[in-house]
């Protein structure tokens, strides 16, 4: 960076990356002579360096996509399928330190800051987001337009800085143009979803052993209720639905991602429940595990990836 000449760059653009820097102050200091302006999109931070998610609106694109999926199903429009999404988390432990507005003022010494909140940094995407369904593009535009409109409303009411992402402009030599957001008292509990989705499932009673020998096959009774608007069948030609599972070890790390499939004994209509047999392969290594029961629409998505909570059962695996 020392080879940069003064004012060598007009602007540095960084998306969701500044908070990963090992020495952000040194980074800004080294670039200060060469860069007149920074434009960052960053997660909002709290005083502990954690992500401040005061206003979480990822449900907007999920609900718009639920409308799209229901309309395609109601009109009997064929939708292409793709490989089921992975349930595993990204590997590695990157540097993660989010910054408050006061932190950013200190890091960008010599720069004036202007900050606006944005809800466009989506963390939870609709199921099978890469599939090119017949109405996917149209409803993608609807979701984008809705996010933009809601963001403008929040800005007009001075609520945008409560969003979980910020758009930060740092301009060398300019005065700060920082705002204090209007105070709010948000609900701490998660609201129930207002729209029915294609993957809304309720798990009822689970009857299975709490301790199993390693590398054995286990049978359990599982009650499942279809809270979606469409029937689920394990005999569908296009995308059958099965009961399955994942194994998590004592640290919560995925030990078995792709569990054995179990057939639904009959077509499960919206609002109906059934009790079925879940066949499970026990892990090979002894230890304490969590059996995470999940449904899967084969070739499309795991239900958990579509926002349905998994049923978690502690199981001891003995030699």
PAROZA-157873 format. One record per residue (C-alpha): residue in three letters; residue number from 0; x, y, z. Coordinates in Angstrom, 3 decimals, decimal comma. Layout:
REM residues N
+-----+-----+----------+----------+----------+
!  aa !   i !        u !        v !        w !
+-----+-----+----------+----------+----------+
! ALA ! NUM !        X !        Y !        Z !
...
+-----+-----+----------+----------+----------+
//
This chain:
REM residues 319
+-----+-----+----------+----------+----------+
!  aa !   i !        u !        v !        w !
+-----+-----+----------+----------+----------+
! UNK !   0 !    0,000 !    0,000 !    0,000 !
! UNK !   1 !    2,952 !    2,318 !    0,478 !
! UNK !   2 !    3,382 !    2,402 !   -3,308 !
! UNK !   3 !    0,019 !    4,165 !   -3,728 !
! UNK !   4 !    0,270 !    7,778 !   -4,772 !
! UNK !   5 !   -1,948 !   10,398 !   -3,118 !
! UNK !   6 !   -5,534 !   10,244 !   -4,352 !
! UNK !   7 !   -4,767 !    7,169 !   -6,445 !
! UNK !   8 !   -8,304 !    5,825 !   -5,963 !
! UNK !   9 !  -11,641 !    7,609 !   -5,935 !
! UNK !  10 !  -13,443 !    5,089 !   -3,750 !
! UNK !  11 !  -13,029 !    1,709 !   -2,038 !
! UNK !  12 !  -16,110 !   -0,538 !   -2,082 !
! UNK !  13 !  -16,449 !   -3,299 !    0,532 !
! UNK !  14 !  -19,460 !   -5,556 !    1,005 !
! UNK !  15 !  -19,788 !   -7,430 !    4,306 !
! UNK !  16 !  -16,009 !   -7,669 !    4,623 !
! UNK !  17 !  -14,614 !   -4,778 !    6,690 !
! UNK !  18 !  -15,487 !   -6,534 !    9,965 !
! UNK !  19 !  -13,307 !   -9,490 !    8,915 !
! UNK !  20 !  -10,100 !   -7,408 !    8,823 !
! UNK !  21 !   -7,463 !   -8,244 !   11,430 !
! UNK !  22 !   -6,304 !   -4,609 !   11,677 !
! UNK !  23 !   -9,076 !   -2,355 !   10,353 !
! UNK !  24 !   -7,557 !    0,821 !   11,808 !
! UNK !  25 !   -4,223 !    0,052 !   10,129 !
! UNK !  26 !   -6,014 !   -0,715 !    6,873 !
! UNK !  27 !   -7,752 !    2,676 !    6,852 !
! UNK !  28 !   -4,608 !    4,483 !    7,978 !
! UNK !  29 !   -2,523 !    2,943 !    5,180 !
! UNK !  30 !   -5,106 !    3,841 !    2,533 !
! UNK !  31 !   -5,926 !    7,322 !    3,820 !
! UNK !  32 !   -3,489 !    9,223 !    1,548 !
! UNK !  33 !   -4,617 !    7,283 !   -1,524 !
! UNK !  34 !   -8,383 !    6,948 !   -1,014 !
! UNK !  35 !  -10,827 !    9,828 !   -0,710 !
! UNK !  36 !  -13,931 !    7,777 !    0,030 !
! UNK !  37 !  -15,063 !    4,380 !    1,335 !
! UNK !  38 !  -18,462 !    2,784 !    0,773 !
! UNK !  39 !  -19,148 !   -0,141 !    3,087 !
! UNK !  40 !  -22,118 !   -2,407 !    3,686 !
! UNK !  41 !  -21,600 !   -3,846 !    7,155 !
! UNK !  42 !  -23,584 !   -5,678 !    9,833 !
! UNK !  43 !  -24,643 !   -3,418 !   12,686 !
! UNK !  44 !  -22,543 !   -4,045 !   15,778 !
! UNK !  45 !  -22,979 !   -3,763 !   19,517 !
! UNK !  46 !  -20,434 !   -2,904 !   22,197 !
! UNK !  47 !  -19,403 !   -6,573 !   22,471 !
! UNK !  48 !  -18,587 !   -6,796 !   18,763 !
! UNK !  49 !  -21,633 !   -8,977 !   18,134 !
! UNK !  50 !  -24,287 !   -8,578 !   15,461 !
! UNK !  51 !  -27,034 !   -6,182 !   16,556 !
! UNK !  52 !  -30,170 !   -7,590 !   14,900 !
! UNK !  53 !  -32,739 !   -5,218 !   16,372 !
! UNK !  54 !  -34,834 !   -5,193 !   13,204 !
! UNK !  55 !  -34,867 !   -8,604 !   11,492 !
! UNK !  56 !  -36,958 !   -8,608 !    8,307 !
! UNK !  57 !  -35,672 !  -11,682 !    6,460 !
! UNK !  58 !  -39,232 !  -13,031 !    6,599 !
! UNK !  59 !  -40,297 !  -10,623 !    3,827 !
! UNK !  60 !  -38,674 !  -12,490 !    0,886 !
! UNK !  61 !  -39,598 !  -15,818 !    2,490 !
! UNK !  62 !  -43,273 !  -14,849 !    2,616 !
! UNK !  63 !  -43,198 !  -13,481 !   -0,943 !
! UNK !  64 !  -41,672 !  -16,758 !   -2,123 !
! UNK !  65 !  -44,348 !  -18,697 !   -0,224 !
! UNK !  66 !  -46,955 !  -16,814 !   -2,275 !
! UNK !  67 !  -45,044 !  -17,646 !   -5,458 !
! UNK !  68 !  -44,819 !  -21,350 !   -4,616 !
! UNK !  69 !  -48,496 !  -21,567 !   -3,691 !
! UNK !  70 !  -49,568 !  -19,825 !   -6,913 !
! UNK !  71 !  -47,394 !  -22,130 !   -9,038 !
! UNK !  72 !  -48,877 !  -25,151 !   -7,281 !
! UNK !  73 !  -52,454 !  -23,859 !   -7,582 !
! UNK !  74 !  -51,997 !  -23,183 !  -11,311 !
! UNK !  75 !  -50,218 !  -26,537 !  -11,771 !
! UNK !  76 !  -47,164 !  -24,851 !  -13,263 !
! UNK !  77 !  -44,258 !  -27,258 !  -13,471 !
! UNK !  78 !  -41,225 !  -26,091 !  -11,511 !
! UNK !  79 !  -37,732 !  -27,503 !  -12,210 !
! UNK !  80 !  -35,852 !  -29,088 !   -9,340 !
! UNK !  81 !  -32,245 !  -28,939 !   -8,275 !
! UNK !  82 !  -30,015 !  -30,717 !   -5,795 !
! UNK !  83 !  -31,224 !  -30,467 !   -2,216 !
! UNK !  84 !  -29,510 !  -27,745 !   -0,240 !
! UNK !  85 !  -26,864 !  -28,701 !    2,273 !
! UNK !  86 !  -27,672 !  -28,314 !    5,945 !
! UNK !  87 !  -24,060 !  -27,999 !    7,046 !
! UNK !  88 !  -22,606 !  -24,702 !    8,157 !
! UNK !  89 !  -19,617 !  -23,082 !    6,482 !
! UNK !  90 !  -16,322 !  -24,395 !    7,799 !
! UNK !  91 !  -13,612 !  -22,349 !    9,458 !
! UNK !  92 !  -13,682 !  -19,552 !   11,983 !
! UNK !  93 !  -13,192 !  -16,172 !   10,279 !
! UNK !  94 !  -12,544 !  -12,954 !   12,141 !
! UNK !  95 !  -15,952 !  -11,629 !   13,199 !
! UNK !  96 !  -16,056 !   -8,274 !   14,988 !
! UNK !  97 !  -18,944 !   -5,959 !   14,179 !
! UNK !  98 !  -18,618 !   -2,272 !   14,968 !
! UNK !  99 !  -20,842 !    0,358 !   16,537 !
! UNK ! 100 !  -21,161 !    3,840 !   15,055 !
! UNK ! 101 !  -18,761 !    5,100 !   17,731 !
! UNK ! 102 !  -16,258 !    2,375 !   16,763 !
! UNK ! 103 !  -16,469 !    3,394 !   13,109 !
! UNK ! 104 !  -15,826 !    7,042 !   13,972 !
! UNK ! 105 !  -12,585 !    6,008 !   15,656 !
! UNK ! 106 !  -11,507 !    3,636 !   12,891 !
! UNK ! 107 !  -12,111 !    6,201 !   10,141 !
! UNK ! 108 !  -10,138 !    9,034 !   11,706 !
! UNK ! 109 !   -9,915 !   11,928 !    9,269 !
! UNK ! 110 !  -13,083 !   10,845 !    7,444 !
! UNK ! 111 !  -16,624 !   12,103 !    7,858 !
! UNK ! 112 !  -19,266 !    9,391 !    8,179 !
! UNK ! 113 !  -22,825 !    9,150 !    6,879 !
! UNK ! 114 !  -24,779 !    5,976 !    7,703 !
! UNK ! 115 !  -28,114 !    4,584 !    6,532 !
! UNK ! 116 !  -29,705 !    1,331 !    7,631 !
! UNK ! 117 !  -30,609 !   -1,294 !    5,032 !
! UNK ! 118 !  -32,732 !   -4,447 !    5,248 !
! UNK ! 119 !  -31,382 !   -5,797 !    1,954 !
! UNK ! 120 !  -28,701 !   -7,969 !    3,562 !
! UNK ! 121 !  -30,704 !  -11,200 !    3,593 !
! UNK ! 122 !  -29,437 !  -14,101 !    5,664 !
! UNK ! 123 !  -32,286 !  -16,592 !    5,144 !
! UNK ! 124 !  -33,108 !  -17,332 !    1,524 !
! UNK ! 125 !  -36,177 !  -19,113 !    0,156 !
! UNK ! 126 !  -35,843 !  -22,873 !   -0,388 !
! UNK ! 127 !  -34,086 !  -23,970 !   -3,568 !
! UNK ! 128 !  -33,190 !  -20,347 !   -4,461 !
! UNK ! 129 !  -31,265 !  -21,267 !   -7,627 !
! UNK ! 130 !  -34,177 !  -23,036 !   -9,324 !
! UNK ! 131 !  -35,644 !  -21,123 !  -12,268 !
! UNK ! 132 !  -39,343 !  -21,699 !  -11,583 !
! UNK ! 133 !  -41,901 !  -20,251 !  -14,011 !
! UNK ! 134 !  -42,775 !  -17,343 !  -11,679 !
! UNK ! 135 !  -39,469 !  -17,075 !   -9,798 !
! UNK ! 136 !  -38,152 !  -14,038 !  -11,679 !
! UNK ! 137 !  -41,416 !  -12,103 !  -11,363 !
! UNK ! 138 !  -41,729 !  -12,740 !   -7,647 !
! UNK ! 139 !  -38,026 !  -12,016 !   -7,193 !
! UNK ! 140 !  -38,741 !   -8,518 !   -8,490 !
! UNK ! 141 !  -41,749 !   -8,255 !   -6,176 !
! UNK ! 142 !  -39,557 !   -9,196 !   -3,203 !
! UNK ! 143 !  -36,847 !   -6,697 !   -4,198 !
! UNK ! 144 !  -39,391 !   -3,907 !   -4,716 !
! UNK ! 145 !  -41,029 !   -4,715 !   -1,377 !
! UNK ! 146 !  -37,706 !   -4,589 !    0,477 !
! UNK ! 147 !  -36,855 !   -1,249 !   -1,151 !
! UNK ! 148 !  -40,277 !    0,204 !   -0,302 !
! UNK ! 149 !  -40,122 !   -0,951 !    3,338 !
! UNK ! 150 !  -36,597 !    0,437 !    3,640 !
! UNK ! 151 !  -37,785 !    3,843 !    2,398 !
! UNK ! 152 !  -40,605 !    3,795 !    4,963 !
! UNK ! 153 !  -38,134 !    3,034 !    7,763 !
! UNK ! 154 !  -35,902 !    5,859 !    6,556 !
! UNK ! 155 !  -38,774 !    8,370 !    6,535 !
! UNK ! 156 !  -39,699 !    7,407 !   10,091 !
! UNK ! 157 !  -36,058 !    7,520 !   11,276 !
! UNK ! 158 !  -36,077 !    3,786 !   12,059 !
! UNK ! 159 !  -33,617 !    2,558 !    9,434 !
! UNK ! 160 !  -30,570 !    2,470 !   11,734 !
! UNK ! 161 !  -32,253 !   -0,331 !   13,693 !
! UNK ! 162 !  -31,790 !   -2,577 !   10,625 !
! UNK ! 163 !  -29,193 !   -5,325 !   10,915 !
! UNK ! 164 !  -27,019 !   -3,892 !    8,114 !
! UNK ! 165 !  -25,690 !   -0,399 !    7,530 !
! UNK ! 166 !  -24,584 !    1,414 !    4,383 !
! UNK ! 167 !  -21,586 !    3,496 !    5,491 !
! UNK ! 168 !  -20,014 !    6,312 !    3,479 !
! UNK ! 169 !  -16,686 !    7,622 !    4,802 !
! UNK ! 170 !  -15,398 !   10,746 !    3,027 !
! UNK ! 171 !  -11,965 !   12,154 !    3,786 !
! UNK ! 172 !  -12,039 !   15,645 !    5,278 !
! UNK ! 173 !  -15,852 !   15,842 !    5,394 !
! UNK ! 174 !  -17,897 !   16,478 !    8,553 !
! UNK ! 175 !  -19,831 !   13,667 !   10,195 !
! UNK ! 176 !  -23,503 !   13,388 !    9,222 !
! UNK ! 177 !  -24,594 !   10,842 !   11,792 !
! UNK ! 178 !  -28,133 !   10,438 !   13,099 !
! UNK ! 179 !  -29,558 !    9,037 !   16,299 !
! UNK ! 180 !  -32,376 !    6,617 !   15,434 !
! UNK ! 181 !  -35,799 !    6,956 !   16,955 !
! UNK ! 182 !  -35,937 !    4,742 !   20,064 !
! UNK ! 183 !  -38,012 !    1,585 !   19,894 !
! UNK ! 184 !  -38,950 !   -1,214 !   22,278 !
! UNK ! 185 !  -38,964 !   -4,302 !   20,047 !
! UNK ! 186 !  -40,544 !   -7,630 !   20,916 !
! UNK ! 187 !  -37,928 !  -10,170 !   21,957 !
! UNK ! 188 !  -39,980 !  -13,246 !   21,078 !
! UNK ! 189 !  -40,144 !  -14,514 !   17,518 !
! UNK ! 190 !  -43,563 !  -13,848 !   15,960 !
! UNK ! 191 !  -45,365 !  -16,735 !   14,339 !
! UNK ! 192 !  -45,352 !  -16,698 !   10,563 !
! UNK ! 193 !  -48,361 !  -14,989 !    9,065 !
! UNK ! 194 !  -48,314 !  -16,935 !    5,788 !
! UNK ! 195 !  -48,539 !  -20,654 !    5,255 !
! UNK ! 196 !  -45,539 !  -22,019 !    3,445 !
! UNK ! 197 !  -45,022 !  -25,172 !    1,422 !
! UNK ! 198 !  -42,782 !  -26,646 !    4,140 !
! UNK ! 199 !  -44,683 !  -25,845 !    7,345 !
! UNK ! 200 !  -44,456 !  -28,981 !    9,468 !
! UNK ! 201 !  -45,254 !  -29,731 !   13,098 !
! UNK ! 202 !  -43,555 !  -32,660 !   14,795 !
! UNK ! 203 !  -45,564 !  -34,375 !   17,492 !
! UNK ! 204 !  -44,722 !  -37,364 !   19,628 !
! UNK ! 205 !  -41,401 !  -39,169 !   19,141 !
! UNK ! 206 !  -41,036 !  -42,640 !   20,628 !
! UNK ! 207 !  -37,552 !  -44,070 !   20,320 !
! UNK ! 208 !  -34,638 !  -45,221 !   22,471 !
! UNK ! 209 !  -32,555 !  -42,631 !   24,308 !
! UNK ! 210 !  -29,489 !  -44,866 !   24,111 !
! UNK ! 211 !  -28,423 !  -47,048 !   21,172 !
! UNK ! 212 !  -25,427 !  -49,193 !   20,210 !
! UNK ! 213 !  -23,079 !  -47,688 !   17,635 !
! UNK ! 214 !  -23,558 !  -48,653 !   13,971 !
! UNK ! 215 !  -26,991 !  -50,196 !   14,527 !
! UNK ! 216 !  -30,341 !  -49,567 !   12,858 !
! UNK ! 217 !  -32,939 !  -47,969 !   15,124 !
! UNK ! 218 !  -36,708 !  -47,776 !   14,650 !
! UNK ! 219 !  -38,762 !  -44,969 !   16,178 !
! UNK ! 220 !  -42,382 !  -43,834 !   15,983 !
! UNK ! 221 !  -42,818 !  -40,261 !   14,774 !
! UNK ! 222 !  -45,965 !  -38,132 !   14,506 !
! UNK ! 223 !  -45,971 !  -35,493 !   11,768 !
! UNK ! 224 !  -48,585 !  -32,826 !   11,009 !
! UNK ! 225 !  -48,828 !  -31,050 !    7,651 !
! UNK ! 226 !  -49,387 !  -27,351 !    8,359 !
! UNK ! 227 !  -48,734 !  -26,294 !    4,764 !
! UNK ! 228 !  -51,222 !  -25,697 !    1,966 !
! UNK ! 229 !  -50,211 !  -28,685 !   -0,204 !
! UNK ! 230 !  -50,207 !  -32,466 !    0,151 !
! UNK ! 231 !  -46,963 !  -34,350 !    0,809 !
! UNK ! 232 !  -46,348 !  -37,753 !   -0,741 !
! UNK ! 233 !  -43,387 !  -40,100 !   -0,777 !
! UNK ! 234 !  -44,615 !  -41,490 !   -4,103 !
! UNK ! 235 !  -44,576 !  -38,262 !   -6,112 !
! UNK ! 236 !  -42,770 !  -38,623 !   -9,441 !
! UNK ! 237 !  -41,393 !  -35,071 !   -9,416 !
! UNK ! 238 !  -40,206 !  -34,398 !   -5,857 !
! UNK ! 239 !  -41,200 !  -36,975 !   -3,225 !
! UNK ! 240 !  -41,228 !  -36,024 !    0,454 !
! UNK ! 241 !  -39,536 !  -38,277 !    3,008 !
! UNK ! 242 !  -38,816 !  -38,207 !    6,717 !
! UNK ! 243 !  -35,112 !  -38,182 !    7,461 !
! UNK ! 244 !  -32,620 !  -36,827 !    9,991 !
! UNK ! 245 !  -29,176 !  -35,432 !   10,727 !
! UNK ! 246 !  -26,811 !  -36,388 !   13,554 !
! UNK ! 247 !  -25,105 !  -33,586 !   15,493 !
! UNK ! 248 !  -22,251 !  -34,330 !   17,884 !
! UNK ! 249 !  -21,901 !  -32,936 !   21,411 !
! UNK ! 250 !  -20,461 !  -29,664 !   20,046 !
! UNK ! 251 !  -23,332 !  -29,204 !   17,602 !
! UNK ! 252 !  -21,161 !  -30,101 !   14,605 !
! UNK ! 253 !  -22,800 !  -32,075 !   11,814 !
! UNK ! 254 !  -21,739 !  -35,715 !   12,205 !
! UNK ! 255 !  -24,170 !  -37,178 !    9,648 !
! UNK ! 256 !  -25,740 !  -34,758 !    7,220 !
! UNK ! 257 !  -27,743 !  -36,966 !    4,891 !
! UNK ! 258 !  -29,768 !  -39,481 !    6,876 !
! UNK ! 259 !  -31,677 !  -42,507 !    5,680 !
! UNK ! 260 !  -35,064 !  -41,751 !    4,080 !
! UNK ! 261 !  -38,298 !  -43,115 !    5,539 !
! UNK ! 262 !  -41,501 !  -43,256 !    3,505 !
! UNK ! 263 !  -44,645 !  -41,474 !    4,599 !
! UNK ! 264 !  -47,194 !  -44,315 !    4,830 !
! UNK ! 265 !  -49,758 !  -42,319 !    2,850 !
! UNK ! 266 !  -50,273 !  -38,931 !    1,259 !
! UNK ! 267 !  -50,403 !  -36,363 !    4,042 !
! UNK ! 268 !  -53,011 !  -33,725 !    3,213 !
! UNK ! 269 !  -52,935 !  -30,157 !    4,592 !
! UNK ! 270 !  -54,047 !  -30,102 !    8,229 !
! UNK ! 271 !  -53,709 !  -33,871 !    8,663 !
! UNK ! 272 !  -51,399 !  -35,798 !   10,982 !
! UNK ! 273 !  -49,974 !  -39,294 !   10,774 !
! UNK ! 274 !  -47,732 !  -41,533 !   12,831 !
! UNK ! 275 !  -44,983 !  -43,312 !   10,942 !
! UNK ! 276 !  -41,886 !  -45,414 !   11,446 !
! UNK ! 277 !  -38,598 !  -43,528 !   11,253 !
! UNK ! 278 !  -35,601 !  -45,720 !   10,420 !
! UNK ! 279 !  -32,305 !  -44,347 !   11,712 !
! UNK ! 280 !  -28,698 !  -45,485 !   11,279 !
! UNK ! 281 !  -26,839 !  -44,875 !   14,551 !
! UNK ! 282 !  -23,423 !  -43,152 !   14,370 !
! UNK ! 283 !  -20,327 !  -45,328 !   14,210 !
! UNK ! 284 !  -18,539 !  -43,639 !   17,115 !
! UNK ! 285 !  -19,820 !  -43,704 !   20,715 !
! UNK ! 286 !  -20,717 !  -40,417 !   22,365 !
! UNK ! 287 !  -23,558 !  -38,018 !   23,083 !
! UNK ! 288 !  -25,452 !  -36,908 !   19,985 !
! UNK ! 289 !  -28,511 !  -34,967 !   18,931 !
! UNK ! 290 !  -30,845 !  -36,665 !   16,487 !
! UNK ! 291 !  -32,276 !  -33,813 !   14,397 !
! UNK ! 292 !  -35,418 !  -35,096 !   12,680 !
! UNK ! 293 !  -36,147 !  -33,341 !    9,384 !
! UNK ! 294 !  -38,287 !  -33,795 !    6,283 !
! UNK ! 295 !  -36,790 !  -33,549 !    2,819 !
! UNK ! 296 !  -38,352 !  -32,847 !   -0,560 !
! UNK ! 297 !  -35,993 !  -34,921 !   -2,656 !
! UNK ! 298 !  -33,985 !  -32,916 !   -5,163 !
! UNK ! 299 !  -35,382 !  -29,623 !   -3,841 !
! UNK ! 300 !  -34,674 !  -28,827 !   -0,187 !
! UNK ! 301 !  -34,641 !  -29,954 !    3,399 !
! UNK ! 302 !  -37,632 !  -28,560 !    5,277 !
! UNK ! 303 !  -35,253 !  -27,048 !    7,846 !
! UNK ! 304 !  -33,614 !  -25,039 !    5,064 !
! UNK ! 305 !  -37,058 !  -23,632 !    4,301 !
! UNK ! 306 !  -37,425 !  -22,398 !    7,879 !
! UNK ! 307 !  -39,123 !  -25,360 !    9,578 !
! UNK ! 308 !  -37,507 !  -26,129 !   12,964 !
! UNK ! 309 !  -36,091 !  -29,631 !   13,299 !
! UNK ! 310 !  -37,158 !  -31,983 !   16,075 !
! UNK ! 311 !  -34,094 !  -32,500 !   18,282 !
! UNK ! 312 !  -33,659 !  -35,533 !   20,548 !
! UNK ! 313 !  -30,647 !  -36,258 !   22,754 !
! UNK ! 314 !  -29,342 !  -39,776 !   22,167 !
! UNK ! 315 !  -26,434 !  -41,592 !   23,773 !
! UNK ! 316 !  -24,441 !  -43,884 !   21,479 !
! UNK ! 317 !  -22,633 !  -46,678 !   23,301 !
! UNK ! 318 !  -19,914 !  -49,047 !   22,009 !
+-----+-----+----------+----------+----------+
//
